[in-house]
Amino acid sequence: AERIRGDRFHPDVIVGVSRGGWPPARVMSDLLGNPELANVRVEFYVGVAETKGEPVITQPLSVPVEGKRVLIMDDVADTGKSLRLVRDHVEKNGATEIKLATIYYKPWSEIKPDYYVRETEAWIVFPWERKETVRNMVERCKVKEIPLEEVKRRLIEGGFDQRLLERFIREVLEEV
């Protein structure tokens, strides 16, 4: 938010890219004192590090952006394909100025956000996607016949709380 203010960029609307961009978009709305939030949904990832190939907009912009300055907010610029798609969508809908912001930027992304907090090559699990990550990892264990203990070890090494992990695994296994 400091960099955005320092840039003297005052968005008329903040667009959260569903679903990972919703939490940071809401926080950015608060930090910038801008209650004008919108949504666009992109589907790309089908599991942990598995993609469909090309992202698709499954819910277009929830508000008109014609003639407006727009800040597009997502959690991470990984491949960059989702951000590029959303930027193009917002541009086609008539926004006059578009800036991209993410929490993380990965150096191999085909698009670099105007604003990001940190560059990383690491695998990231955000607080709002922990159970979904565990669910995907458990499914991956079954398909690839990877021992569940190996996945647990890797998640704990990555900073996942062991008690929370055990609870989520138990819940996910009960769902099946």
C-alpha angles and dihedrals in degrees: 000000000000092000092048091051090043088054088053089234110152109184118208089207137014114217117205115206106226126272111356094032095057098081095046091043090055092048091047089050088056095044093049093041089235116135094183103111129166137176140224122177123216124182117204113124119069096180143340106330091342120119136188091231102252127028120244129201105235096172117032124215112311094215135033113264100182110140093005137121107239133198111200111205127196135158099241141003098219110149090358091223095113093048092048091050093050093045090052091047092051091046092051088052091061107260111165096209129017129190127179125219131181137166093231133026122196115209094231093057111124089223128044116214118235087232131025135154101220142003115225143161092201128112107255129210112188121209091246093057104042099112092042089053092051090048091051092046092050090050090048090052090056095047097043095033093236114161112255089226089062091054091047090051093050094048093048090048087052090057102267112152107249097218092048090046092052091049093049093047090051091049093046092050090050090053092060 
